[in-house]
Amino acid sequence: MAYYKITTDKKGKLVAKMQAYGKDLETGEKKLYTKRFYNEDGLTEAKFKKYLDKEAIAFEEELERAYREHDVSVKAGVLTFPELMAEWKETIKTNLSISYYERACEVEKKFNEYLKEVRLYDKPISSITVRDVQLFLNSFASKKYNLTLKLTAKLKNPLPKKVNFRQLAREGIIDRNRSYYMNHNDTHITKETAQAICERYNLNYDDYFETVKNERSYAVETIKGYRRVLRTLFNEAVRYEWIAKNPVCGTKIGAGSSNTSMRAVPEKEVFSFKEAQEFLSMLDGLSDDIINQRVCIKLMLLTGIRNAELHGLRWSDVDLENHILHVRRNRLVSQQFGVYEKSPKTKTSLRDIPMPDNLVEDLKRYKDWFRLADDNFDEKQDEYYLAVGLDRQPLYPHTMGHWLTKLEAKHGFKHVSCHGLRHTYCSLLLSQNVPIQTVSKYMGHSDSTVTLEVYSHFIPDTQEKAVFALNNLTK
C-alpha cells in the first residue's frame, strides 16, 4: 500500500513524498518506488491530504499495471504455439467435452508438424500470421495432406473358426465393434492389427490378408473443425493480450484454387414415407429373440433421438403411461477415454418426445423381457439401460450401426445410417405439415432456424403455396 509524508519547502509550500512497494520489471524482486507531489494550487492541508489519498490509489494501480503489461509483453515475446496449446488444453480438458478435447489434440499434432516445416515451431505466437494459418488450411487440399495414406489389410479369405473375435476384443487387439463383422470379405483393418491377429493364432498373414493403401481425402467439415479449434485457441491469446490480433479470423475455408479437391460431405440417405412404412413392417415381423434390436431401431426412427441419446436412455426415462420419452443424457465412446456419459449436446436437447402407440406396445413387451432376467427389475429401473445386448448389459455405442446395416442388407433395404433415421423422422414430420417449431422442439435443435436450414427441402409444396398466395393477391 502506498503511503506518504507531508512536509514544507523553503517557501513554506506543502510537499508530499509518496512511496509504495512494487516489483522490479526485470528481476521481479520487491522494490521501493518513490514519487513527489507539490501543492501548486495552494490547497489547504486537509484538501491536499484528500488529493494525496486519491493519488496513492492511482500510484498503486500504475505500478501494478506497469508490471502486468511488462509481463504480458515478455510472455508474448517468448510464448510458442506448443506452450500456448499445452496451457489451453488443461483448461478445456476440465470445462469442455471429451470429443472437443480429442479434436484439439488432433489439431495440435497437425499444426505442430506444419510449424516445424515453416520453421515457426519454436518462434513466438506473435510471429504466426494470417498467411501462415491460411497456408496450413490450404495444405489439406495439396497432395501432401489431401490423402490419408495408411497401409491397411484387406481380408481376402475367411479366417478359421479358431479365431475368436470377441476374445480379440477383450484382449484389446481389435475394437469391440469390429468383432461383429470382422470375418466378412473385403473388411479393412490396419496392417498392424492383422499381423497381431495372425501372430495370436499362428496364421500366415499372406494366406488371409492383402496389404492395400487406403486413400481418403479430407472433408470440408473436418477442415472447418480444425479452423474452429485454432480460432478459439488464438482468441484466448488475444484475451490475455499476448497477441493483438487473431491470425485465424482472416482465413477462409476453400481459399485458393487447389482446395477443389477437398471432399464434400454427402447428404444423409433417408427413407421416404412408403419406405419407412415398409421398414417398420419388417421390424414388426422380427422374432422376439432379437426384441432388443427391434425396439432400439424403432426408437430412433419414431422419436428422432441421436444414437448417443439412445445409448444413454434408462428405463426410468420412459413414461409408458403417458407415452413420453425423456431425453436426459448421452452415452459416448472415445479412443482416449473409453465409454463415458455426458449431458446432451445443447440445453434444448434435454427434451420430452411423444411416442406412438405401436412403439409403446413394443416397449411394454421389451420391459417384460427385462423382467425375465431380474425379478426386481421394477425397483431398479434407473440401473438398466434400454440399449442392451442379449445379456442385458449396455451396448458398445457403435453396435447399433452394425445391427442396422445388417438388417437393411438382409431384408433388401437401402443403407440408411442411425443418423439417417433421425433425418427420416424429421422429414416425415415436415412432410405431414407438422409445424416447424414443434419439429424443432422434438429434434432438440437450439433454434427452429437450424431445422429450417437443414430440412427445408422436405417441407412440401412451398413454391406452389407461394405462387397461389400471390395469384390471390393480384386478383
C-alpha positions in Angstrom: 0.0 0.0 0.0 1.3 3.5 -0.9 2.0 5.8 2.0 3.1 9.5 2.0 4.6 12.1 4.3 3.7 15.9 4.0 6.4 18.5 4.7 7.0 22.1 3.7 9.7 23.5 1.4 11.8 26.6 1.9 9.0 28.8 0.7 6.5 27.3 3.1 4.5 25.4 0.5 3.2 21.9 1.2 5.2 19.0 -0.4 4.5 15.2 -0.2 6.8 12.3 -0.7 4.9 9.1 -1.6 6.4 5.6 -1.6 5.0 2.2 -2.5 6.4 -1.3 -2.8 6.2 -3.0 -6.2 8.2 -5.5 -8.3 11.3 -4.8 -10.3 10.3 -5.1 -14.0 13.5 -7.1 -14.8 14.1 -9.3 -11.8 10.6 -9.5 -10.3 12.0 -8.8 -6.9 10.5 -6.4 -4.3 11.4 -2.7 -5.0 10.5 0.6 -3.4 9.2 3.2 -5.8 9.1 7.0 -4.9 7.0 9.9 -6.2 6.8 13.6 -5.2 3.8 15.8 -5.2 3.8 19.6 -4.9 0.9 21.8 -3.8 0.9 24.0 -6.9 -2.8 25.0 -6.4 -2.4 26.3 -2.9 -4.7 23.8 -1.3 -5.3 23.7 2.4 -3.6 20.8 4.2 -6.9 18.9 4.6 -7.7 19.2 0.9 -4.1 18.3 0.0 -4.5 15.1 2.0 -7.7 14.1 0.2 -5.9 14.7 -3.1 -3.0 12.5 -1.9 -5.3 9.7 -0.8 -6.6 9.5 -4.4 -3.2 9.7 -5.9 -2.0 6.9 -3.6 -4.5 4.5 -5.1 -3.7 5.6 -8.6 0.1 5.2 -7.8 -0.5 1.5 -6.7 -2.6 0.8 -9.8 0.1 2.4 -12.0 2.8 0.1 -10.6 0.6 -3.0 -10.9 -0.4 -2.2 -14.5 3.2 -1.5 -15.5 4.4 -4.9 -14.2 1.4 -6.7 -15.7 1.9 -5.1 -19.1 5.6 -5.9 -19.0 4.8 -9.5 -18.0 2.4 -9.8 -20.9 4.8 -8.3 -23.4 7.6 -10.6 -22.2 5.3 -13.6 -22.4 4.1 -12.6 -25.9 7.7 -12.3 -27.0 8.6 -15.8 -25.9 5.4 -17.9 -25.8 5.4 -20.5 -28.5 2.4 -22.3 -30.0 3.2 -25.7 -28.2 3.3 -23.8 -24.9 0.1 -22.0 -25.6 -1.6 -25.2 -26.7 -0.5 -27.1 -23.6 -1.8 -24.3 -21.3 -5.1 -24.1 -23.2 -5.7 -27.9 -23.3 -5.5 -28.1 -19.5 -8.4 -25.6 -19.4 -10.7 -27.3 -22.0 -10.0 -30.8 -20.5 -12.0 -29.8 -17.4 -14.5 -27.4 -19.0 -15.4 -28.8 -22.4 -16.4 -32.2 -23.9 -14.1 -35.1 -24.4 -14.7 -35.1 -28.2 -13.6 -31.5 -28.4 -10.5 -32.2 -26.4 -9.6 -35.0 -28.8 -10.2 -32.8 -31.8 -7.8 -30.2 -30.1 -5.2 -32.9 -29.7 -5.5 -33.8 -33.4 -5.2 -30.2 -34.4 -2.2 -29.7 -32.2 -0.3 -32.6 -33.8 -1.0 -31.4 -37.4 -0.3 -27.7 -36.7 2.9 -28.6 -34.9 4.1 -30.6 -37.9 3.3 -27.7 -40.2 5.0 -25.1 -37.9 8.2 -27.3 -38.0 8.1 -27.3 -41.8 7.9 -23.5 -42.0 10.3 -23.0 -39.1 7.8 -21.4 -36.7 7.6 -24.2 -34.2 9.9 -22.5 -31.6 9.0 -19.0 -32.6 6.7 -16.7 -30.5 3.0 -16.9 -31.4 3.2 -13.3 -32.4 5.2 -14.5 -35.4 2.3 -16.6 -36.8 0.4 -14.6 -39.4 -2.9 -14.9 -41.2 -1.0 -16.2 -44.3 0.7 -18.9 -42.2 -2.7 -20.2 -41.0 -4.3 -19.9 -44.4 -1.5 -21.9 -46.0 -2.0 -24.6 -43.3 -5.7 -24.9 -44.1 -4.9 -24.9 -47.8 -2.4 -27.6 -47.3 -5.2 -30.1 -46.7 -6.1 -29.9 -50.4 -2.5 -30.4 -51.5 -1.0 -33.8 -52.4 0.8 -34.0 -49.1 -2.2 -33.7 -46.9 -5.2 -34.5 -49.1 -4.9 -38.2 -48.9 -4.6 -40.1 -45.6 -2.2 -42.8 -46.8 -2.3 -45.7 -44.5 -1.3 -49.3 -45.1 -4.4 -51.4 -44.4 -5.0 -55.1 -44.5 -7.9 -56.4 -46.6 -9.4 -59.7 -45.7 -9.3 -62.0 -48.8 -10.2 -65.3 -47.2 -12.4 -66.1 -44.1 -10.4 -66.6 -41.0 -10.5 -70.1 -39.4 -13.1 -70.9 -36.7 -10.4 -70.9 -34.0 -10.2 -67.1 -34.3 -12.5 -65.8 -31.6 -13.3 -62.1 -32.4 -15.0 -61.5 -29.0 -11.8 -62.7 -27.3 -9.7 -60.5 -29.5 -11.8 -57.5 -28.5 -11.5 -58.4 -24.8 -7.7 -58.6 -25.2 -7.7 -55.2 -26.9 -6.3 -56.5 -30.2 -9.4 -55.2 -32.1 -12.2 -52.8 -31.3 -15.3 -54.4 -29.9 -17.4 -53.0 -32.7 -15.0 -54.7 -35.2 -15.8 -58.1 -33.8 -19.3 -58.0 -35.3 -18.2 -58.0 -38.9 -14.5 -59.0 -38.9 -14.9 -62.2 -41.0 -16.6 -60.6 -44.0 -14.6 -60.5 -47.2 -13.3 -57.0 -48.1 -13.1 -56.0 -44.4 -10.3 -53.4 -43.9 -8.3 -53.2 -40.7 -4.8 -51.7 -40.1 -1.9 -53.9 -41.1 -0.6 -53.9 -37.6 -3.9 -55.3 -36.3 -4.0 -58.0 -39.0 -0.4 -59.0 -38.1 -1.4 -59.2 -34.4 -4.3 -61.5 -35.2 -2.1 -63.8 -37.2 0.6 -63.8 -34.5 -2.1 -64.6 -31.9 -3.4 -67.7 -33.7 -0.2 -68.7 -35.6 -1.6 -67.8 -39.0 0.2 -66.9 -42.2 -0.6 -63.3 -43.0 -0.5 -63.7 -46.8 -3.0 -66.6 -46.7 -5.7 -64.4 -45.3 -4.8 -60.7 -45.9 -3.5 -58.5 -48.7 -1.9 -55.1 -48.0 -3.6 -52.1 -49.7 -3.4 -48.3 -49.5 -6.4 -46.6 -48.0 -6.8 -43.3 -49.7 -9.3 -40.8 -48.4 -9.4 -37.0 -48.8 -10.3 -34.6 -46.0 -13.9 -33.5 -45.8 -14.7 -29.8 -45.8 -16.4 -30.1 -42.4 -13.3 -31.7 -40.9 -11.2 -28.7 -42.0 -13.8 -26.3 -40.7 -13.5 -28.1 -37.3 -9.7 -27.6 -37.3 -10.2 -23.9 -38.0 -12.7 -23.5 -35.2 -10.2 -25.1 -32.7 -7.4 -22.8 -33.8 -9.6 -19.7 -33.8 -10.8 -20.5 -30.2 -7.2 -21.1 -29.1 -5.8 -17.8 -30.5 -8.8 -16.0 -29.1 -7.5 -16.9 -25.7 -4.1 -15.4 -26.6 -5.9 -12.2 -27.6 -7.9 -12.2 -24.4 -4.7 -12.3 -22.3 -3.1 -9.7 -24.6 -0.3 -12.0 -25.7 -1.1 -11.1 -29.3 -3.0 -8.1 -30.7 -5.0 -9.9 -33.4 -6.2 -13.4 -34.0 -4.5 -14.7 -37.2 -7.2 -17.3 -37.8 -10.0 -14.7 -38.2 -8.7 -13.5 -41.6 -8.7 -17.0 -43.1 -11.3 -18.8 -45.2 -12.0 -22.4 -46.0 -11.6 -23.1 -49.7 -9.3 -20.1 -50.3 -7.1 -20.9 -53.2 -7.8 -22.9 -56.4 -6.2 -26.1 -55.1 -8.9 -26.6 -52.5 -11.3 -28.0 -55.1 -10.0 -31.5 -54.2 -11.5 -31.4 -50.7 -14.1 -34.0 -50.1 -17.7 -32.6 -49.7 -19.9 -34.1 -47.1 -22.7 -36.1 -48.7 -26.3 -35.7 -47.7 -27.6 -38.3 -45.3 -29.7 -41.0 -47.0 -33.3 -41.1 -45.7 -36.3 -43.3 -46.1 -39.3 -42.0 -48.0 -42.8 -42.2 -46.4 -43.5 -45.5 -48.2 -40.0 -46.9 -47.5 -40.4 -46.0 -43.8 -43.7 -47.9 -43.7 -42.1 -51.0 -45.3 -39.1 -50.8 -42.9 -41.4 -50.6 -39.8 -43.4 -53.5 -41.2 -40.2 -55.5 -41.5 -39.2 -54.6 -37.9 -42.6 -55.7 -36.6 -42.1 -59.0 -38.2 -38.8 -59.8 -36.5 -38.6 -62.5 -33.9 -38.8 -61.7 -30.2 -35.4 -63.4 -29.9 -34.0 -60.1 -31.1 -36.5 -57.8 -29.5 -33.7 -55.6 -28.3 -32.7 -54.8 -31.9 -36.2 -54.2 -33.0 -37.1 -51.8 -30.2 -33.9 -49.8 -30.3 -34.0 -49.2 -34.0 -37.7 -48.3 -33.8 -36.9 -45.8 -31.1 -34.5 -44.0 -33.4 -36.9 -43.9 -36.3 -40.1 -43.0 -34.3 -38.6 -40.4 -31.9 -35.7 -39.0 -33.9 -33.2 -39.4 -31.0 -29.5 -39.4 -31.7 -27.5 -42.6 -31.4 -25.7 -41.3 -28.3 -29.0 -40.3 -26.7 -30.4 -43.8 -27.3 -27.5 -45.4 -25.6 -27.9 -43.0 -22.6 -31.6 -43.9 -22.1 -32.5 -45.7 -18.9 -35.9 -47.3 -18.1 -36.6 -44.5 -15.7 -36.7 -42.1 -18.7 -39.6 -44.0 -20.3 -43.1 -43.0 -19.3 -45.3 -45.7 -20.8 -48.5 -44.4 -19.2 -48.3 -41.0 -20.8 -46.4 -42.2 -24.0 -43.5 -39.8 -23.3 -39.7 -40.4 -23.7 -37.4 -38.2 -21.6 -34.0 -37.5 -23.1 -31.6 -36.7 -20.3 -28.1 -37.9 -21.2 -25.6 -39.1 -23.9 -23.5 -42.2 -23.8 -20.4 -42.0 -26.0 -17.2 -43.7 -26.7 -13.7 -42.1 -27.1 -10.5 -43.7 -28.2 -8.6 -42.0 -25.3 -11.2 -42.2 -22.5 -13.4 -45.2 -23.5 -17.1 -45.2 -22.9 -18.5 -42.3 -20.9 -21.7 -40.4 -20.1 -22.3 -36.6 -20.5 -25.1 -34.1 -20.8 -26.9 -33.8 -24.2 -25.5 -31.7 -27.0 -27.4 -28.5 -26.0 -29.8 -27.3 -23.3 -32.7 -27.9 -25.8 -31.6 -31.5 -26.2 -33.0 -32.1 -22.8 -36.5 -32.7 -24.0 -39.6 -34.8 -23.8 -40.8 -36.6 -27.0 -44.2 -38.2 -27.6 -44.2 -41.9 -28.6 -46.7 -43.6 -31.0 -48.9 -46.4 -29.7 -47.1 -49.1 -31.7 -43.8 -48.2 -30.1 -45.3 -48.1 -26.6 -46.7 -51.6 -27.1 -43.3 -52.8 -28.2 -41.7 -51.2 -25.2 -44.1 -52.9 -22.8 -43.1 -56.3 -24.3 -39.4 -55.2 -24.1 -39.9 -54.4 -20.4 -41.3 -57.9 -19.8 -38.2 -59.3 -21.5 -36.1 -57.5 -18.9 -38.2 -58.8 -16.1 -37.5 -62.4 -17.2 -33.8 -61.9 -16.2 -34.4 -59.9 -13.0 -37.4 -60.3 -10.6 -36.6 -57.0 -9.0 -36.3 -55.1 -12.3 -39.2 -52.7 -11.4 -37.3 -51.5 -8.3 -34.0 -51.0 -10.3 -35.2 -49.3 -13.5 -32.7 -46.4 -13.0 -29.9 -49.0 -13.2 -30.9 -50.6 -16.6 -30.2 -49.0 -20.0 -32.6 -49.6 -22.9 -29.9 -50.3 -25.5 -28.6 -53.6 -24.3 -27.4 -56.9 -25.7 -29.0 -60.3 -25.0 -27.1 -60.4 -21.7 -29.0 -57.2 -20.7 -25.6 -55.3 -20.5 -25.2 -51.9 -22.1 -24.2 -51.9 -25.7 -21.0 -50.6 -27.1 -22.1 -47.2 -28.7 -21.1 -48.3 -32.2 -23.0 -51.6 -32.1 -26.4 -50.1 -33.2 -25.0 -49.1 -36.5 -23.8 -52.6 -37.3 -27.2 -54.1 -36.3 -29.0 -51.6 -38.6 -26.6 -52.2 -41.5 -27.0 -56.0 -41.3 -30.8 -55.8 -41.1 -31.0 -53.4 -44.1 -28.8 -55.7 -46.2 -30.6 -58.9 -45.1 -34.1 -57.5 -46.0 -33.2 -55.6 -49.1 -33.4 -52.0 -47.9 -31.1 -49.2 -49.0 -28.5 -48.2 -46.4 -29.7 -45.5 -44.0 -27.5 -44.9 -41.0 -28.5 -44.3 -37.4 -28.4 -40.5 -38.0 -30.2 -41.1 -41.3 -33.1 -42.5 -39.2 -33.1 -39.2 -37.3 -33.3 -37.3 -40.6 -36.1 -39.6 -41.7 -38.1 -38.8 -38.6 -37.7 -35.1 -39.1 -38.5 -35.3 -42.9 -41.6 -37.4 -42.3 -43.0 -34.9 -39.7 -42.4 -31.9 -42.0 -43.9 -33.7 -45.0 -47.0 -34.2 -42.9 -47.2 -30.5 -42.2 -46.3 -30.7 -38.5 -45.3 -27.1 -37.5 -41.6 -26.3 -37.8 -41.4 -25.1 -34.1 -42.8 -28.5 -32.9 -40.4 -30.5 -35.1 -37.5 -28.4 -33.9 -38.5 -29.0 -30.3 -38.7 -32.8 -30.7 -35.4 -32.8 -32.6 -33.7 -30.9 -29.8 -32.4 -28.2 -32.0 -31.2 -25.0 -30.4 -33.4 -22.9 -32.7 -36.0 -23.6 -35.4 -33.7 -21.8 -37.9 -31.4 -24.9 -37.6 -34.3 -27.1 -38.6 -35.2 -24.9 -41.5 -31.6 -24.7 -42.8 -31.1 -28.5 -42.8 -34.6 -29.8 -43.6 -36.4 -27.0 -45.5 -36.4 -29.1 -48.7 -38.7 -31.6 -47.0 -41.5 -29.1 -46.5 -44.0 -29.8 -49.2 -45.3 -27.5 -51.9 -43.7 -24.3 -50.6 -43.3 -22.9 -54.1 -46.8 -23.8 -55.2 -48.2 -22.2 -52.0 -46.3 -19.0 -52.5 -47.5 -18.7 -56.2 -51.1 -19.4 -55.1 -50.9 -16.7 -52.4 -49.5 -14.1 -54.9 -52.1 -15.0 -57.5 -54.9 -14.4 -55.0 -53.3 -11.1 -54.0 -53.3 -9.8 -57.6 -56.8 -10.9 -58.5 
